[in-house]
């Protein structure tokens, strides 16, 4: 199966009332772990690469691995997504490689650290939408600023400093025409999200619900949404790691989001924790081993388990065979003739 438009994947998820996990990859084992989980649970899937991942793996290695995943798993719809593009050029280069979706994170300036103005965000995101939609490629934008830093990307801080304003979200969707929108509701990138189990004072699910009511056609995206389960933290610390105790986004909050328009859920930290815990365990228990396969195999298996669990929790499990992929060229026609237009003023007129 060729790579699928992320828009189609998310439209189908909206119809089915479920969410789709977007899992970050840097290497072959992570891609294999995701595909094994998708196969086992019969899930459509979003695979995503950050700028850091594209640099680490070199663009072509990573993209060819994704193509291999698509060829080896013809029954699984896969969208390949650029996570946190920092500029028009980054998004364009991903589209030229063959990515079927890009995130233009214009909430930050090109340095990936400094919050930008609303007008700057609209301008760069609109430019990416025009280029991408002409080629049938999906665009995710971001309004409001997430907390924390991951892969050198992020403004830092707690995540409560730049919560998305629903009025601005509506104006942003209208002026850019993005397919999907990442909103800031208090979550942060990285392992250290919350210092206690989050409640409504730090995780603003009410803001999410308000935005979905006003933007029913725009798929909402939750970033920084690893659950950071205690058992994964414990394995790392049991075998010599030094993680401070931390809390992520509880799965039931994500499920509440899914009932209110969240269609894409980004998960990276949980997989990193699973891999590291499994490798530490092998090193600690069998220090005589030195074949990388001896620890990469259990690491891959540990990540697969986490991914399969999330796929079941998000509801995407069982939906891989629900639909036939629409070629990207057909999707481009849908953008050109307006049938895929998500702008709130148009959907109100519909
Ligand atoms: Zn993110």
Boltz pocket constraint, residues with backbone or C-beta under 6 A from the ligand:
constraints:
  - pocket:
      binder: B
      contacts: [[A, 84], [A, 189], [A, 223], [A, 224], [A, 266]]
      max_distance: 6.0
